[in-house]
Each structure stands twice: as C-alpha cells, then as structure tokens.
C-alpha cells in the first residue's frame, strides 16, 4: 500500500461500531457528502445529527436495547439515517425484503418480535395485507415521505435532541438481523454484531492491503438492496472509510450510466447478470465512465467473454467476492491482480481468503480433505454471525466453534484458491455419480451465444436424476440444443453433459441475483415426496 493510500485509510480501525461511525467521521469530514440518494446529499455532520435524533425518538417510543426495529422499503435518506439511529439506541435493525409476499413478511415480523415498523411510500399499501396475517398490527412510521404526510419520519423525529445518547457500545453486540432468502423452508434470522461489518476492513488495513483502491477519496455507487448483506456491508464499509456513497433505489441501467458520469463514481458492485444487462445498455458507448476504477462482482463466476467485454467498455479493474450472510458477507476474494492475464480456469475461482479468514474443506464425516478434493467449504471469519435468532439447533449445525459450515461444495487448490462447485443440497446424483450443477453452468456460460444458464436435476426413472440445462440465448442468437451439447462435451465428462436442454426467456433470481433453483425444479418434482432420486 502506498503512503497516500495508507493515510487515506488511516482511522478506519477506530470505527468499531455502527453507533460510533457517524460521530468519528463527522469530526474530520463534517460537511463532506456521506450519502446521495435521489440526488439529495447528506453530509457526515447531518448523518450524525439526524441519527442522534432518530435514536432519541426510538427511546421516546419505548425502544430499549435489544428491541427489534423493522424497515420495509427501498433505500432513502430516512432509512439509512435510521440504520445508525437504531445502532445508537442499541436496538436491532431488521431489514425486510420488499419483494416478499405478505405472508412471508408477516412471518418475519412476528418471528423477529419487531416492535416498530418503518415503511416507504411504495410499500405502504402492502402493510394492511401483512397485518391481516399477524396476531396484531405494529406502530408504523413512514420513511422517505414529505413532512406533511401522516406519520412521516421527519415529523416523528421532531423535538428529539441532535446530541448523542449516553451509552457505551460493544462491537460484539448484535446490531442487525437479516433473514436468509428462504429458498428452502422458513427463513432464518441471522444475528450480526457490529464487528460483522467492520472486521474485514480492519484486517485489510492491518495487513497493509488497500482493497481495490477504495479510500476516503473514493465515490462508490450502490444499487444492491440493503436488506441483503452485500448491500449493507458495502454501504457501511464506504462510510467507515469516509468516502461518498451514491445510493440508487433500484437497478436501472440508464440511471446507473448517467449517475456514474454525474458523480464521478470510482467503485461499484453487482452480480454478473447485472453486468451483462448494463454492458448491453444502448447508451453505454456514449457514457463517460472515465472515473470508474473497480467493479466488484459476486454471486457467480464471470465468463471470459463477459470479463473482456467489461474491460473494454468499462476500462477498470474487476474483483470477485464470495461469502454469505452468516460470514458477515465477503470472506474470499479474487483480486484484480488475479484477473490479469488469468487462464479461464482461474476465473472460475472465488479467490483467496481475506486477511484474518481461514478456509478448510471437509468430507461427509467432518474430516479435512487434501487440496483439489471436493467437500463442504467451511470458513472461519472475524466477521461471522453470532447465530440464528431463536434457533439454537440450526445455529449449532451452521456455526461449529468459530467455523461457519457454508453448505457450499467446493475445493481449494494447491495455491490456496477456493473453487465453489455448488450448494451441497443442489448436488445431482445420476447413476451413482455426484454432479455439481455450477461446474456445468460455468462451461455452458462460456459459449458466446449464451446470456444465462441454470442446471438442475430432474427425475429419471432409470438413472435417478438427469441433468437438465435451462438456457437464455443472447439476442439474435440461433443457438440450438445440439450446439450446447457439443460445447459441453468438449469440456466435461460424459455423465455431466446435460441429457436435455430447454431454452427460456429468463431465469428467476432473488434480489441478490442468486438463481432460485427451487422455483426451477418445482414443475419437474411436483407431487413427489422426495426432491432427489
């Protein structure tokens, strides 16, 4: 790390909690823009004052340490101020996925024991339907609403002091409760202490690594929702560094391009599917993207073709991160230097561990396996969760000592690079062979006429399960099933080659960009007691 970069990062280790972050940054950066939402800036000074007011208002409302406060809606200055107000009140922030159905939202509100619900204008109409499915309604405050609106956040905060509460804060205390996507069974509330959002940043600085060149002078853009660990972690890291965060309320390629130029954005993050869409936006060839220094992607590997297109059109570095809510977001990274002149096989790696993170791979008996052998990936990260809310048995299954059992199947090579093959539960067993769909997807995705792909196991009376590929073509493509089969046969063992290929207009994904494999499997396994053969 250069001396200039070290100076720009200095002080991040003094930020040990979300509660103290605004005050520490406002002391030095006062009038600098901390947040820009809907083209409205909020300075570090204002973030400190307004989050103090929110904390006092929460206490006035009867919210005491450990109480759950739920937030439903897209990002606004109000909702982001509230995050730090909740932290200052020593309460717990419960971010709700606004794409969920009323029944799912009702379950999370009741499971969390939320005492207060903050909701934006777009989600307000959903609230009565949610309350109908609960034992009773909650008090509601409107975020992102004008002062004149009934129950508006600004009006709710009126009269509250802009000074700090007289409280001490512990990095080990839970500050956020995020719910897993719930693609299988009921969602679980992941308990995240303050350190989950700051430990990796501290380790990077201690190790002398200015990750992707992100410093106080940077301007980052966020359009991943903050009810997802990736979006929330990205937001907190940027603020802890003292940089400016441009927060968009949704993924809109045209708005992203114009905002990149307008605010001279240097860093952003997305999933490869988002990148594919952004790079296909008609205005990208005219957009001024000269300020962009790095794009971080996650959720899936990147194809060589997409990486090369990104380099050509965006002209910046790329880094991949891997982690999960239970690990406090990223634990492993394929750094920019790992992308340079890398063979295609290296681009399929998730990367190497961040400083302070350990990785091991276990077989079904819990024994560590040698390099190159597939097993369950286990991570020991200083940012790991404290456990699952009110689910001690599930906690014991996932958090074994200091190790998070990820449920991902993969291996570590001789150089320490981690490769993710698939979710353990997504493994296809065909004729006694264990098949990992992600490996097949990586090969199919490398075909230049493939825009997206998902591989699933479908029932087969002879072999138990058969490999099926669901493929989205590039616009104008005349791709046929035989082309896909020939392409895979050149790179995969015969038993891994799909037995059928189906073309589709699109694939279902959650807000984090993750494929909803359960949705894809449902038509083929419907009516069967077991979802594997």
Secondary structure, 3 states (H helix, E strand, C coil): CCHHHHHHHCCHHHCCCHHHHHHHHHHHHCCCEEEEECCEEEEHHHHHHHHHHHHHHHHHCCCCCCCEEEEECCCCHHHHHHHHHHHHCCCEEEEECCCCCHHHHHHHHHHHCCCEEEECCCCHHHHHHHHHCCCCCCEEEECCCCCCCCCEHHHHHCCCCCCCCCCCCCCCCEEEEEECCCCCCCCCEEEEEHHHHCHHHHHHHHCCCCHHHCCCCCEEEECCCCCCHHHHHHHHHHHHHCCEEEECCCCCHHHHHHHHHHCCCCEEEECHHHHHHHHCCHHHHCCCCCCCCEEEEECCCCCHHHHHHHHHHHCCEEEEEEEEHHHCEEEEEECHHHHCCCCHHHHCCCEEECCCCEEEEECCCCCECCCCCCEEEEEECCCCCCEECCCHHHHHHHEECCEEEEEEEEEECCCCCEEEEEEHHHCEEECCEEECHHHHHHHHHCCCCEEEEEEEEEEECCCEEEEEEEEEECCCCCCCHHHHHHHHHCCCCHHHCCCEEEECCCCCECCCCCECHHHHHHHHHCCCCCCCC
